[in-house]
Amino acid sequence: EGGLRLGNWLSFQRYQKRRGKLDGRFEKQLEDLGVVWSDPISEHWFKKCDNNYLLLVKYQEREGHSNVPFKHIEDGVCIGHWLNKQRQDKKKG
């Protein structure tokens, strides 16, 4: 919508609410617009992201850096690929 990724923005609002960081007045305004807070796809994605982040922290604590090789697997998860994707997304804005 006007260059804004509305779905991504709404997913982030759900994430903020789940973390208890969404302003109550803003939450009410979104509810008045009909926003549904439970979104199974977003919830699954954020749980996966949280898990990958914890694996990255584990790697960093053990190795002393976060320069994870692209094909590195930590506890069965290819966090190297995941981290590379996060970096690409950040560059895109």
C-alpha positions as CSV (number, residue, x, y, z in Angstrom):
1,E,0.0,0.0,0.0
2,G,1.8,3.1,-1.2
3,G,5.1,1.3,-1.1
4,L,4.6,0.0,2.4
5,R,4.6,-3.7,3.0
6,L,1.4,-3.7,5.0
7,G,1.5,-7.4,5.8
8,N,5.1,-7.1,7.2
9,W,4.1,-4.1,9.2
10,L,1.1,-5.9,10.7
11,S,3.1,-8.9,11.5
12,F,5.5,-6.6,13.4
13,Q,2.6,-5.1,15.3
14,R,1.6,-8.7,16.3
15,Y,5.2,-9.4,17.4
16,Q,5.3,-6.2,19.5
17,K,2.0,-7.1,21.2
18,R,3.2,-10.7,21.9
19,R,6.3,-9.1,23.5
20,G,4.2,-6.7,25.5
21,K,5.7,-3.7,23.8
22,L,2.7,-2.4,21.8
23,D,1.1,0.8,23.2
24,G,-2.3,0.0,24.6
25,R,-4.0,2.9,22.8
26,F,-2.5,1.8,19.5
27,E,-3.6,-1.7,20.2
28,K,-7.1,-0.5,20.8
29,Q,-7.1,1.5,17.5
30,L,-6.0,-1.6,15.6
31,E,-8.6,-3.8,17.2
32,D,-11.3,-1.2,16.3
33,L,-10.1,-1.6,12.7
34,G,-10.7,-5.4,13.1
35,V,-7.2,-6.6,13.5
36,V,-7.0,-10.2,14.6
37,W,-4.1,-10.8,16.9
38,S,-3.7,-14.5,16.5
39,D,-2.0,-15.2,13.2
40,P,-0.7,-18.8,13.1
41,I,1.7,-18.1,10.2
42,S,3.3,-15.1,11.9
43,E,3.5,-16.9,15.3
44,H,5.3,-19.9,13.7
45,W,7.7,-17.5,11.9
46,F,8.5,-15.6,15.0
47,K,9.0,-18.8,17.1
48,K,11.4,-20.0,14.4
49,C,13.2,-16.7,14.3
50,D,13.5,-16.6,18.2
51,N,14.9,-20.1,18.1
52,N,17.4,-19.2,15.4
53,Y,18.5,-16.1,17.3
54,L,19.1,-18.2,20.5
55,L,21.2,-20.6,18.4
56,L,23.2,-17.6,17.1
57,V,23.8,-16.5,20.7
58,K,25.0,-20.0,21.5
59,Y,27.4,-19.9,18.6
60,Q,28.6,-16.4,19.5
61,E,29.3,-17.3,23.1
62,R,31.2,-20.5,22.1
63,E,33.1,-19.0,19.1
64,G,33.5,-15.4,20.3
65,H,32.1,-13.9,17.1
66,S,29.0,-14.0,14.9
67,N,30.6,-14.6,11.5
68,V,28.8,-17.9,11.0
69,P,29.9,-19.8,7.9
70,F,27.0,-20.0,5.4
71,K,26.6,-23.8,5.7
72,H,27.1,-24.0,9.5
73,I,24.5,-26.2,11.3
74,E,23.8,-25.6,15.0
75,D,21.5,-28.1,16.7
76,G,20.2,-29.3,13.4
77,V,19.4,-25.8,12.1
78,C,21.4,-24.1,9.3
79,I,21.9,-20.8,11.1
80,G,24.5,-19.7,8.6
81,H,21.9,-19.6,5.8
82,W,19.4,-17.9,8.2
83,L,21.9,-15.2,9.3
84,N,22.8,-14.6,5.6
85,K,19.1,-14.0,4.9
86,Q,18.8,-11.6,7.8
87,R,21.7,-9.6,6.5
88,Q,20.2,-9.5,2.9
89,D,16.8,-8.4,4.3
90,K,18.5,-5.6,6.3
91,K,20.3,-4.4,3.2
92,K,17.0,-4.3,1.3
93,G,15.5,-2.1,4.0
